Amino acid sequence: MPSAAERTRTLVQSTCSGALLISGLDVLRPDQLVPEARTVGPDGEVLLVFPADSPAVRAATHAVEDELAAVLELTDVAPVSVPNRIRGRAWLSGWLTCLPGVAEPGRMMLRLELGDICVDDLWGVENAEPDAFARAAADPLAEYETELLQHLHSSHDEQMLGLYSLLGEQADGARAAGDRAVPLALDRFGFRVRFTRGRGDGTAADRSFDARFEFPEPVRDIAGLRRAMRTLFEAAAE
């Protein structure tokens, strides 16, 4: 499975929503604390771009001895419609400082030096060390995940439902009308699907559960993913 550091780094470098939380800072609108861009610096620090007149920039500029504590909160939402759509959250805590002259005019880059990292996702709740986060790499499939999951959901519904045959006792009986199989998450190690049994109308009669299908070996690129998915669907069809 991907490590907590890798999962967190993948979220930071993804397009999932994120907001900077600064204790004692009041804003008129929540979107004022949403960075326009974010990336990871060479030493594992998180770099955030804000308008130069944003509350976050003003707070960092006036911080005493550069000791402004802040938390970057990330929320990962599945790109397809499923029950309980939030796939995970991560909190990266540290100290915020300004990096003048780095961003384009009218913008300011802020540096978040990390102290604590916590991720709560489909794998569970884990902490990650800043050093491990600095060494980690984002999942190689992350930039394609949204498009791939949406494609599988819209164009391969019957093959997705066919995965029921690989569930064994977890399937709780044969496929029935109203059953759904929605691709939920994808990474280099495997593929997660959310199955819903019942009428499929969102009522209490429905029962949802996740199943994880591991790839024979970690996938490095789209070509490898195609081979792994073809093998998986062929096994389900046997």
ZALOLO-631106 format. One record per residue (C-alpha): residue number from 1; residue in three letters; x, y, z. Coordinates in steps of 0.2 Angstrom, whole numbers. Each point is the difference from the previous one (the first is absolute). Last residue first. Layout:
! residues N
node nr:NUM	rest:ALA	xx:X	yy:Y	zz:Z
...
! end
This chain:
! residues 238
node nr:238	rest:GLU	xx:-70	yy:-81	zz:-83
node nr:237	rest:ALA	xx:-6	yy:18	zz:-2
node nr:236	rest:ALA	xx:7	yy:6	zz:16
node nr:235	rest:ALA	xx:17	yy:-6	zz:-4
node nr:234	rest:GLU	xx:-1	yy:9	zz:-17
node nr:233	rest:PHE	xx:-5	yy:16	zz:9
node nr:232	rest:LEU	xx:15	yy:-1	zz:11
node nr:231	rest:THR	xx:13	yy:-4	zz:-14
node nr:230	rest:ARG	xx:-7	yy:14	zz:-10
node nr:229	rest:MET	xx:2	yy:12	zz:15
node nr:228	rest:ALA	xx:18	yy:-5	zz:2
node nr:227	rest:ARG	xx:4	yy:2	zz:-18
node nr:226	rest:ARG	xx:-8	yy:17	zz:-1
node nr:225	rest:LEU	xx:9	yy:5	zz:16
node nr:224	rest:GLY	xx:17	yy:-5	zz:-7
node nr:223	rest:ALA	xx:-3	yy:11	zz:-16
node nr:222	rest:ILE	xx:-6	yy:14	zz:11
node nr:221	rest:ASP	xx:16	yy:1	zz:10
node nr:220	rest:ARG	xx:9	yy:-8	zz:15
node nr:219	rest:VAL	xx:-12	yy:-14	zz:6
node nr:218	rest:PRO	xx:6	yy:-9	zz:15
node nr:217	rest:GLU	xx:-1	yy:-19	zz:-2
node nr:216	rest:PRO	xx:-13	yy:-13	zz:-1
node nr:215	rest:PHE	xx:-13	yy:14	zz:2
node nr:214	rest:GLU	xx:-11	yy:-1	zz:16
node nr:213	rest:PHE	xx:-18	yy:1	zz:0
node nr:212	rest:ARG	xx:-8	yy:9	zz:15
node nr:211	rest:ALA	xx:-18	yy:-2	zz:4
node nr:210	rest:ASP	xx:-11	yy:14	zz:8
node nr:209	rest:PHE	xx:-17	yy:-2	zz:8
node nr:208	rest:SER	xx:-17	yy:7	zz:-2
node nr:207	rest:ARG	xx:-17	yy:-7	zz:5
node nr:206	rest:ASP	xx:-16	yy:7	zz:-7
node nr:205	rest:ALA	xx:-17	yy:-4	zz:8
node nr:204	rest:ALA	xx:2	yy:16	zz:10
node nr:203	rest:THR	xx:-4	yy:9	zz:-15
node nr:202	rest:GLY	xx:12	yy:8	zz:-13
node nr:201	rest:ASP	xx:-9	yy:-6	zz:-15
node nr:200	rest:GLY	xx:12	yy:-14	zz:-5
node nr:199	rest:ARG	xx:-14	yy:-13	zz:4
node nr:198	rest:GLY	xx:12	yy:-11	zz:10
node nr:197	rest:ARG	xx:19	yy:-3	zz:0
node nr:196	rest:THR	xx:12	yy:14	zz:-2
node nr:195	rest:PHE	xx:19	yy:-4	zz:-4
node nr:194	rest:ARG	xx:13	yy:13	zz:2
node nr:193	rest:VAL	xx:16	yy:-5	zz:-11
node nr:192	rest:ARG	xx:18	yy:2	zz:5
node nr:191	rest:PHE	xx:14	yy:-3	zz:-13
node nr:190	rest:GLY	xx:18	yy:-5	zz:3
node nr:189	rest:PHE	xx:18	yy:3	zz:4
node nr:188	rest:ARG	xx:4	yy:15	zz:-11
node nr:187	rest:ASP	xx:-16	yy:9	zz:6
node nr:186	rest:LEU	xx:-18	yy:1	zz:-4
node nr:185	rest:ALA	xx:-16	yy:5	zz:10
node nr:184	rest:LEU	xx:-18	yy:-2	zz:-1
node nr:183	rest:PRO	xx:-6	yy:-9	zz:-15
node nr:182	rest:VAL	xx:-19	yy:-3	zz:2
node nr:181	rest:ALA	xx:-8	yy:-17	zz:0
node nr:180	rest:ARG	xx:-19	yy:0	zz:2
node nr:179	rest:ASP	xx:-13	yy:-13	zz:4
node nr:178	rest:GLY	xx:-18	yy:5	zz:-5
node nr:177	rest:ALA	xx:-4	yy:-16	zz:-8
node nr:176	rest:ALA	xx:9	yy:-14	zz:9
node nr:175	rest:ARG	xx:17	yy:-8	zz:0
node nr:174	rest:ALA	xx:2	yy:-16	zz:9
node nr:173	rest:GLY	xx:2	yy:-1	zz:19
node nr:172	rest:ASP	xx:8	yy:9	zz:14
node nr:171	rest:ALA	xx:14	yy:7	zz:-12
node nr:170	rest:GLN	xx:13	yy:-1	zz:15
node nr:169	rest:GLU	xx:-2	yy:-19	zz:-1
node nr:168	rest:GLY	xx:10	yy:-1	zz:-16
node nr:167	rest:LEU	xx:4	yy:18	zz:-7
node nr:166	rest:LEU	xx:7	yy:-5	zz:-17
node nr:165	rest:SER	xx:-17	yy:-3	zz:-9
node nr:164	rest:TYR	xx:-6	yy:17	zz:6
node nr:163	rest:LEU	xx:13	yy:7	zz:-12
node nr:162	rest:GLY	xx:-12	yy:-2	zz:-14
node nr:161	rest:LEU	xx:-9	yy:15	zz:6
node nr:160	rest:MET	xx:15	yy:11	zz:-5
node nr:159	rest:GLN	xx:0	yy:-9	zz:-17
node nr:158	rest:GLU	xx:-18	yy:4	zz:-3
node nr:157	rest:ASP	xx:3	yy:18	zz:5
node nr:156	rest:HIS	xx:14	yy:3	zz:-11
node nr:155	rest:SER	xx:-3	yy:16	zz:-9
node nr:154	rest:SER	xx:-6	yy:13	zz:13
node nr:153	rest:HIS	xx:8	yy:-6	zz:16
node nr:152	rest:LEU	xx:16	yy:-6	zz:-9
node nr:151	rest:HIS	xx:2	yy:16	zz:-8
node nr:150	rest:GLN	xx:-4	yy:10	zz:16
node nr:149	rest:LEU	xx:13	yy:-10	zz:9
node nr:148	rest:LEU	xx:13	yy:2	zz:-14
node nr:147	rest:GLU	xx:-3	yy:19	zz:-1
node nr:146	rest:THR	xx:2	yy:3	zz:18
node nr:145	rest:GLU	xx:15	yy:-12	zz:2
node nr:144	rest:TYR	xx:11	yy:7	zz:-13
node nr:143	rest:GLU	xx:10	yy:13	zz:10
node nr:142	rest:ALA	xx:1	yy:-13	zz:14
node nr:141	rest:LEU	xx:6	yy:-14	zz:-10
node nr:140	rest:PRO	xx:19	yy:2	zz:5
node nr:139	rest:ASP	xx:-4	yy:1	zz:18
node nr:138	rest:ALA	xx:8	yy:15	zz:8
node nr:137	rest:ALA	xx:18	yy:-2	zz:5
node nr:136	rest:ALA	xx:6	yy:-2	zz:18
node nr:135	rest:ARG	xx:17	yy:6	zz:6
node nr:134	rest:ALA	xx:-7	yy:17	zz:7
node nr:133	rest:PHE	xx:-15	yy:-9	zz:8
node nr:132	rest:ALA	xx:12	yy:-13	zz:9
node nr:131	rest:ASP	xx:10	yy:15	zz:7
node nr:130	rest:PRO	xx:-16	yy:8	zz:6
node nr:129	rest:GLU	xx:-5	yy:-16	zz:9
node nr:128	rest:ALA	xx:-17	yy:-7	zz:-4
node nr:127	rest:ASN	xx:-15	yy:-4	zz:11
node nr:126	rest:GLU	xx:-14	yy:-12	zz:-4
node nr:125	rest:VAL	xx:-19	yy:-2	zz:0
node nr:124	rest:GLY	xx:-7	yy:-13	zz:-11
node nr:123	rest:TRP	xx:3	yy:-7	zz:-18
node nr:122	rest:LEU	xx:-15	yy:9	zz:-7
node nr:121	rest:ASP	xx:6	yy:16	zz:7
node nr:120	rest:ASP	xx:5	yy:9	zz:16
node nr:119	rest:VAL	xx:17	yy:8	zz:-3
node nr:118	rest:CYS	xx:11	yy:9	zz:14
node nr:117	rest:ILE	xx:16	yy:10	zz:-2
node nr:116	rest:ASP	xx:9	yy:10	zz:13
node nr:115	rest:GLY	xx:14	yy:12	zz:0
node nr:114	rest:LEU	xx:0	yy:7	zz:-18
node nr:113	rest:GLU	xx:8	yy:16	zz:-6
node nr:112	rest:LEU	xx:-14	yy:9	zz:-9
node nr:111	rest:ARG	xx:8	yy:12	zz:-13
node nr:110	rest:LEU	xx:-11	yy:14	zz:-6
node nr:109	rest:MET	xx:1	yy:7	zz:-18
node nr:108	rest:MET	xx:-7	yy:17	zz:-3
node nr:107	rest:ARG	xx:-10	yy:6	zz:-15
node nr:106	rest:GLY	xx:-4	yy:17	zz:-8
node nr:105	rest:PRO	xx:16	yy:-2	zz:-11
node nr:104	rest:GLU	xx:5	yy:-18	zz:-3
node nr:103	rest:ALA	xx:6	yy:-10	zz:14
node nr:102	rest:VAL	xx:18	yy:-1	zz:7
node nr:101	rest:GLY	xx:4	yy:18	zz:4
node nr:100	rest:PRO	xx:-4	yy:-2	zz:19
node nr:99	rest:LEU	xx:-1	yy:-18	zz:8
node nr:98	rest:CYS	xx:-12	yy:3	zz:15
node nr:97	rest:THR	xx:0	yy:-11	zz:15
node nr:96	rest:LEU	xx:-12	yy:-13	zz:8
node nr:95	rest:TRP	xx:4	yy:-13	zz:13
node nr:94	rest:GLY	xx:-6	yy:-18	zz:1
node nr:93	rest:SER	xx:-15	yy:-11	zz:-1
node nr:92	rest:LEU	xx:-5	yy:-11	zz:-15
node nr:91	rest:TRP	xx:-18	yy:-7	zz:2
node nr:90	rest:ALA	xx:-6	yy:-13	zz:-12
node nr:89	rest:ARG	xx:-18	yy:-5	zz:-5
node nr:88	rest:GLY	xx:-7	yy:-15	zz:-8
node nr:87	rest:ARG	xx:-12	yy:-8	zz:-13
node nr:86	rest:ILE	xx:-15	yy:12	zz:2
node nr:85	rest:ARG	xx:-14	yy:-7	zz:-10
node nr:84	rest:ASN	xx:-10	yy:-10	zz:13
node nr:83	rest:PRO	xx:-11	yy:-8	zz:-13
node nr:82	rest:VAL	xx:7	yy:1	zz:-17
node nr:81	rest:SER	xx:0	yy:12	zz:-15
node nr:80	rest:VAL	xx:17	yy:1	zz:-8
node nr:79	rest:PRO	xx:15	yy:12	zz:2
node nr:78	rest:ALA	xx:1	yy:-7	zz:18
node nr:77	rest:VAL	xx:4	yy:15	zz:12
node nr:76	rest:ASP	xx:17	yy:3	zz:9
node nr:75	rest:THR	xx:0	yy:14	zz:13
node nr:74	rest:LEU	xx:16	yy:8	zz:4
node nr:73	rest:GLU	xx:4	yy:11	zz:16
node nr:72	rest:LEU	xx:16	yy:10	zz:0
node nr:71	rest:VAL	xx:3	yy:4	zz:18
node nr:70	rest:ALA	xx:8	yy:16	zz:7
node nr:69	rest:ALA	xx:12	yy:6	zz:14
node nr:68	rest:LEU	xx:8	yy:17	zz:-3
node nr:67	rest:GLU	xx:17	yy:1	zz:8
node nr:66	rest:ASP	xx:9	yy:11	zz:-13
node nr:65	rest:GLU	xx:8	yy:10	zz:14
node nr:64	rest:VAL	xx:-17	yy:8	zz:4
node nr:63	rest:ALA	xx:-12	yy:-2	zz:-15
node nr:62	rest:HIS	xx:-4	yy:16	zz:-9
node nr:61	rest:THR	xx:3	yy:-6	zz:-17
node nr:60	rest:ALA	xx:-7	yy:-17	zz:3
node nr:59	rest:ALA	xx:-17	yy:8	zz:6
node nr:58	rest:ARG	xx:0	yy:11	zz:-15
node nr:57	rest:VAL	xx:3	yy:-14	zz:-12
node nr:56	rest:ALA	xx:-14	yy:-11	zz:8
node nr:55	rest:PRO	xx:-12	yy:15	zz:-1
node nr:54	rest:SER	xx:3	yy:2	zz:-18
node nr:53	rest:ASP	xx:7	yy:16	zz:-8
node nr:52	rest:ALA	xx:14	yy:-8	zz:-9
node nr:51	rest:PRO	xx:-12	yy:-13	zz:-8
node nr:50	rest:PHE	xx:5	yy:-17	zz:6
node nr:49	rest:VAL	xx:13	yy:-14	zz:-6
node nr:48	rest:LEU	xx:4	yy:-14	zz:12
node nr:47	rest:LEU	xx:16	yy:-9	zz:1
node nr:46	rest:VAL	xx:1	yy:-16	zz:11
node nr:45	rest:GLU	xx:17	yy:-4	zz:7
node nr:44	rest:GLY	xx:8	yy:-17	zz:-4
node nr:43	rest:ASP	xx:17	yy:6	zz:-2
node nr:42	rest:PRO	xx:-1	yy:3	zz:-19
node nr:41	rest:GLY	xx:-17	yy:8	zz:1
node nr:40	rest:VAL	xx:-17	yy:-8	zz:-1
node nr:39	rest:THR	xx:-14	yy:9	zz:-10
node nr:38	rest:ARG	xx:-15	yy:11	zz:2
node nr:37	rest:ALA	xx:-10	yy:11	zz:-11
node nr:36	rest:GLU	xx:-14	yy:13	zz:2
node nr:35	rest:PRO	xx:0	yy:-3	zz:19
node nr:34	rest:VAL	xx:-17	yy:-1	zz:9
node nr:33	rest:LEU	xx:0	yy:12	zz:15
node nr:32	rest:GLN	xx:-10	yy:13	zz:-8
node nr:31	rest:ASP	xx:-12	yy:-13	zz:-5
node nr:30	rest:PRO	xx:-7	yy:-1	zz:17
node nr:29	rest:ARG	xx:-7	yy:18	zz:-2
node nr:28	rest:LEU	xx:0	yy:15	zz:12
node nr:27	rest:VAL	xx:16	yy:-7	zz:9
node nr:26	rest:ASP	xx:5	yy:-1	zz:18
node nr:25	rest:LEU	xx:17	yy:-6	zz:5
node nr:24	rest:GLY	xx:2	yy:-6	zz:18
node nr:23	rest:SER	xx:8	yy:-16	zz:-5
node nr:22	rest:ILE	xx:5	yy:-1	zz:-18
node nr:21	rest:LEU	xx:-9	yy:-14	zz:-11
node nr:20	rest:LEU	xx:6	yy:-1	zz:-18
node nr:19	rest:ALA	xx:-13	yy:-8	zz:-11
node nr:18	rest:GLY	xx:1	yy:-14	zz:-13
node nr:17	rest:SER	xx:-11	yy:-8	zz:-13
node nr:16	rest:CYS	xx:7	yy:-15	zz:-10
node nr:15	rest:THR	xx:10	yy:5	zz:-16
node nr:14	rest:SER	xx:14	yy:-12	zz:4
node nr:13	rest:GLN	xx:18	yy:5	zz:6
node nr:12	rest:VAL	xx:-5	yy:1	zz:18
node nr:11	rest:LEU	xx:-11	yy:-16	zz:-1
node nr:10	rest:THR	xx:14	yy:-10	zz:-7
node nr:9	rest:ARG	xx:12	yy:6	zz:13
node nr:8	rest:THR	xx:-12	yy:-6	zz:13
node nr:7	rest:ARG	xx:-2	yy:-17	zz:-7
node nr:6	rest:GLU	xx:19	yy:-2	zz:-2
node nr:5	rest:ALA	xx:3	yy:5	zz:18
node nr:4	rest:ALA	xx:-14	yy:-11	zz:6
node nr:3	rest:SER	xx:9	yy:-15	zz:-10
node nr:2	rest:PRO	xx:-8	yy:-7	zz:-15
node nr:1	rest:MET	xx:-6	yy:-18	zz:2
! end
